[in-house]
Amino acid sequence: MRHLLTIFLSLFTILLSAQSIRSTDNGSEIIFSINNFGLSTKGSLSGLTGSINWNPQDLKTASFNVSVATKTINTDNRLRDDHLKKSDYFNVEKFPSINIQSNQIIVGTKPGEFNMDATLTIKGVSKKINFPFSVITQNSKPIFSANFEINRRDFGIGGGSISLSNTVKISLKVMAY
């Protein structure tokens, strides 16, 4: 199962020219999973917005700056979701979004794969992360896919709970137009 933020990007076919595009919530998926009392708890976030500059021929010009709304957290349990919106978890009133901004994108180790150095900001805490992603094209538009893990405690999420795993698995599928 996947924790909070396995993030985006997948490429089987190469786009021929640079595109300045916007991420869209429609069709995008931000899925996370975390172990709680030894059981995997899954959830999702929505409200994806942001800009993407994508040119696989010139990765120095490629960039991502995308956000998701924290108030949209959904674990299929309203009481849990309400608790996750409070200050000891996401504090959605004070921190309405989670943001990922790329710092550098390079060619990955496998064909069609790339690697992103980025800054992830959750609850006002910014941390550098690195993860592989891939891109496919559908109807001349890219779809970015990624899977990665973060440590929830790095961002002050959930305090020192001993029943909650520190590792959050994130899976991203970002649609763009």
C-alpha positions as a Markdown table, in Angstrom:
| # | Residue | x | y | z |
|---|---|---|---|---|
| 1 | Met | 0.0 | 0.0 | 0.0 |
| 2 | Arg | 1.1 | 3.6 | -0.5 |
| 3 | His | 1.6 | 6.3 | 2.1 |
| 4 | Leu | 1.2 | 10.0 | 1.6 |
| 5 | Leu | 2.9 | 11.2 | -1.2 |
| 6 | Thr | 4.5 | 8.7 | -3.9 |
| 7 | Ile | 5.1 | 11.3 | -6.5 |
| 8 | Phe | 4.7 | 11.6 | -10.3 |
| 9 | Leu | 6.2 | 11.0 | -13.8 |
| 10 | Ser | 6.6 | 8.3 | -16.6 |
| 11 | Leu | 7.9 | 8.3 | -20.3 |
| 12 | Phe | 7.6 | 5.7 | -23.0 |
| 13 | Thr | 7.4 | 8.1 | -25.9 |
| 14 | Ile | 9.4 | 11.3 | -26.1 |
| 15 | Leu | 7.7 | 14.6 | -26.7 |
| 16 | Leu | 9.3 | 16.4 | -29.6 |
| 17 | Ser | 9.2 | 19.9 | -28.3 |
| 18 | Ala | 9.1 | 21.8 | -25.0 |
| 19 | Gln | 5.6 | 22.2 | -23.5 |
| 20 | Ser | 4.5 | 24.7 | -20.9 |
| 21 | Ile | 1.5 | 22.9 | -19.4 |
| 22 | Arg | -0.6 | 23.0 | -16.3 |
| 23 | Ser | -1.3 | 20.0 | -14.1 |
| 24 | Thr | -4.9 | 19.1 | -13.7 |
| 25 | Asp | -6.8 | 17.4 | -10.9 |
| 26 | Asn | -9.0 | 15.7 | -13.5 |
| 27 | Gly | -7.6 | 12.2 | -13.8 |
| 28 | Ser | -4.6 | 12.8 | -11.5 |
| 29 | Glu | -4.0 | 10.6 | -8.5 |
| 30 | Ile | -2.2 | 11.4 | -5.3 |
| 31 | Ile | -2.3 | 8.3 | -3.1 |
| 32 | Phe | -0.5 | 7.6 | 0.2 |
| 33 | Ser | -0.3 | 4.7 | 2.6 |
| 34 | Ile | 1.1 | 4.3 | 6.1 |
| 35 | Asn | 1.0 | 1.6 | 8.7 |
| 36 | Asn | -1.0 | 2.4 | 11.8 |
| 37 | Phe | -1.1 | -0.3 | 14.5 |
| 38 | Gly | 0.5 | -2.6 | 12.0 |
| 39 | Leu | -2.3 | -2.2 | 9.4 |
| 40 | Ser | -1.9 | -0.3 | 6.2 |
| 41 | Thr | -4.0 | 2.8 | 6.0 |
| 42 | Lys | -4.5 | 4.3 | 2.5 |
| 43 | Gly | -5.7 | 7.7 | 1.5 |
| 44 | Ser | -5.7 | 10.3 | -1.2 |
| 45 | Leu | -5.5 | 14.0 | -1.8 |
| 46 | Ser | -7.0 | 16.0 | -4.6 |
| 47 | Gly | -7.1 | 19.6 | -5.7 |
| 48 | Leu | -3.9 | 19.4 | -7.8 |
| 49 | Thr | -2.8 | 22.6 | -9.5 |
| 50 | Gly | 0.5 | 24.0 | -10.8 |
| 51 | Ser | 2.7 | 24.4 | -13.8 |
| 52 | Ile | 5.0 | 22.1 | -15.6 |
| 53 | Asn | 7.6 | 22.9 | -18.2 |
| 54 | Trp | 8.5 | 19.7 | -20.0 |
| 55 | Asn | 11.2 | 19.2 | -22.6 |
| 56 | Pro | 12.9 | 15.8 | -22.5 |
| 57 | Gln | 15.3 | 17.0 | -25.2 |
| 58 | Asp | 16.6 | 19.8 | -22.9 |
| 59 | Leu | 16.1 | 18.8 | -19.2 |
| 60 | Lys | 17.8 | 22.0 | -18.0 |
| 61 | Thr | 14.6 | 23.9 | -19.0 |
| 62 | Ala | 12.3 | 21.3 | -17.5 |
| 63 | Ser | 10.6 | 22.2 | -14.2 |
| 64 | Phe | 7.7 | 21.3 | -12.0 |
| 65 | Asn | 5.8 | 23.4 | -9.4 |
| 66 | Val | 2.7 | 21.6 | -8.3 |
| 67 | Ser | 0.5 | 21.7 | -5.2 |
| 68 | Val | -2.3 | 19.7 | -3.7 |
| 69 | Ala | -5.0 | 20.9 | -1.2 |
| 70 | Thr | -4.6 | 19.5 | 2.3 |
| 71 | Lys | -8.3 | 19.9 | 3.1 |
| 72 | Thr | -9.1 | 17.2 | 0.5 |
| 73 | Ile | -7.5 | 14.4 | 2.5 |
| 74 | Asn | -9.6 | 11.3 | 2.1 |
| 75 | Thr | -9.1 | 7.9 | 3.9 |
| 76 | Asp | -12.7 | 6.8 | 3.5 |
| 77 | Asn | -13.2 | 7.5 | 7.2 |
| 78 | Arg | -14.7 | 10.9 | 8.0 |
| 79 | Leu | -13.6 | 10.9 | 11.7 |
| 80 | Arg | -10.0 | 10.0 | 10.8 |
| 81 | Asp | -10.0 | 12.6 | 8.0 |
| 82 | Asp | -11.2 | 15.3 | 10.4 |
| 83 | His | -8.4 | 14.3 | 12.9 |
| 84 | Leu | -5.8 | 14.4 | 10.1 |
| 85 | Lys | -6.9 | 18.0 | 9.3 |
| 86 | Lys | -6.0 | 19.2 | 12.8 |
| 87 | Ser | -2.8 | 20.8 | 13.9 |
| 88 | Asp | -0.9 | 17.7 | 15.0 |
| 89 | Tyr | -1.2 | 16.3 | 11.5 |
| 90 | Phe | -1.7 | 18.6 | 8.5 |
| 91 | Asn | -3.1 | 21.8 | 10.2 |
| 92 | Val | -5.1 | 22.6 | 7.0 |
| 93 | Glu | -6.3 | 26.0 | 8.3 |
| 94 | Lys | -2.7 | 27.2 | 8.6 |
| 95 | Phe | -1.1 | 25.1 | 5.8 |
| 96 | Pro | -3.7 | 24.7 | 2.9 |
| 97 | Ser | -1.4 | 23.0 | 0.5 |
| 98 | Ile | 1.5 | 20.6 | 0.0 |
| 99 | Asn | 3.9 | 21.7 | -2.7 |
| 100 | Ile | 6.6 | 20.0 | -4.8 |
| 101 | Gln | 9.0 | 22.2 | -6.8 |
| 102 | Ser | 11.8 | 20.7 | -8.9 |
| 103 | Asn | 15.4 | 21.8 | -8.5 |
| 104 | Gln | 16.9 | 19.5 | -11.2 |
| 105 | Ile | 15.8 | 16.8 | -13.5 |
| 106 | Ile | 18.2 | 14.3 | -15.1 |
| 107 | Val | 17.9 | 11.2 | -17.2 |
| 108 | Gly | 17.4 | 8.1 | -15.1 |
| 109 | Thr | 19.2 | 4.8 | -15.2 |
| 110 | Lys | 16.5 | 3.0 | -17.2 |
| 111 | Pro | 15.1 | 3.9 | -20.7 |
| 112 | Gly | 12.2 | 6.3 | -20.4 |
| 113 | Glu | 13.0 | 7.1 | -16.7 |
| 114 | Phe | 14.0 | 10.4 | -15.2 |
| 115 | Asn | 15.2 | 11.5 | -11.8 |
| 116 | Met | 14.0 | 14.6 | -10.0 |
| 117 | Asp | 15.7 | 16.5 | -7.2 |
| 118 | Ala | 12.9 | 18.6 | -5.7 |
| 119 | Thr | 11.8 | 20.5 | -2.6 |
| 120 | Leu | 8.8 | 19.1 | -0.8 |
| 121 | Thr | 6.9 | 21.5 | 1.5 |
| 122 | Ile | 4.4 | 20.2 | 4.0 |
| 123 | Lys | 3.2 | 22.2 | 7.1 |
| 124 | Gly | 5.7 | 25.0 | 6.3 |
| 125 | Val | 8.6 | 22.6 | 6.4 |
| 126 | Ser | 10.7 | 22.2 | 3.2 |
| 127 | Lys | 12.9 | 19.2 | 2.6 |
| 128 | Lys | 14.9 | 18.1 | -0.4 |
| 129 | Ile | 13.8 | 14.8 | -1.8 |
| 130 | Asn | 14.9 | 12.7 | -4.8 |
| 131 | Phe | 12.8 | 10.2 | -6.7 |
| 132 | Pro | 12.6 | 8.5 | -10.2 |
| 133 | Phe | 9.6 | 9.2 | -12.5 |
| 134 | Ser | 8.5 | 8.3 | -15.9 |
| 135 | Val | 6.3 | 9.9 | -18.6 |
| 136 | Ile | 4.0 | 8.5 | -21.1 |
| 137 | Thr | 2.1 | 10.5 | -23.7 |
| 138 | Gln | -1.6 | 10.1 | -24.3 |
| 139 | Asn | -3.5 | 12.2 | -26.8 |
| 140 | Ser | -0.3 | 14.3 | -27.2 |
| 141 | Lys | -0.3 | 15.2 | -23.5 |
| 142 | Pro | 2.2 | 13.9 | -20.9 |
| 143 | Ile | 1.2 | 11.8 | -17.9 |
| 144 | Phe | 3.8 | 11.8 | -15.2 |
| 145 | Ser | 4.1 | 8.9 | -12.7 |
| 146 | Ala | 6.2 | 8.3 | -9.6 |
| 147 | Asn | 6.5 | 6.3 | -6.4 |
| 148 | Phe | 8.5 | 7.3 | -3.4 |
| 149 | Glu | 8.7 | 7.4 | 0.4 |
| 150 | Ile | 9.0 | 10.2 | 2.9 |
| 151 | Asn | 9.4 | 10.3 | 6.7 |
| 152 | Arg | 6.3 | 11.9 | 8.2 |
| 153 | Arg | 8.3 | 13.1 | 11.2 |
| 154 | Asp | 10.5 | 15.2 | 9.0 |
| 155 | Phe | 7.5 | 17.4 | 8.4 |
| 156 | Gly | 6.0 | 17.4 | 11.9 |
| 157 | Ile | 3.1 | 15.1 | 11.0 |
| 158 | Gly | 1.6 | 13.0 | 13.7 |
| 159 | Gly | 4.0 | 13.8 | 16.5 |
| 160 | Gly | 5.8 | 11.0 | 18.2 |
| 161 | Ser | 3.1 | 8.3 | 17.8 |
| 162 | Ile | 4.5 | 4.8 | 18.4 |
| 163 | Ser | 1.6 | 3.1 | 16.7 |
| 164 | Leu | 2.1 | 5.1 | 13.4 |
| 165 | Ser | 4.9 | 4.2 | 11.1 |
| 166 | Asn | 7.4 | 7.0 | 10.2 |
| 167 | Thr | 7.4 | 5.9 | 6.6 |
| 168 | Val | 4.8 | 7.2 | 4.2 |
| 169 | Lys | 4.6 | 5.7 | 0.7 |
| 170 | Ile | 3.4 | 8.0 | -2.0 |
| 171 | Ser | 2.2 | 7.2 | -5.5 |
| 172 | Leu | 1.6 | 10.0 | -8.0 |
| 173 | Lys | -0.1 | 10.1 | -11.4 |
| 174 | Val | -0.1 | 13.7 | -12.7 |
| 175 | Met | -2.2 | 14.5 | -15.8 |
| 176 | Ala | -1.3 | 17.7 | -17.7 |
| 177 | Tyr | -2.8 | 19.7 | -20.5 |
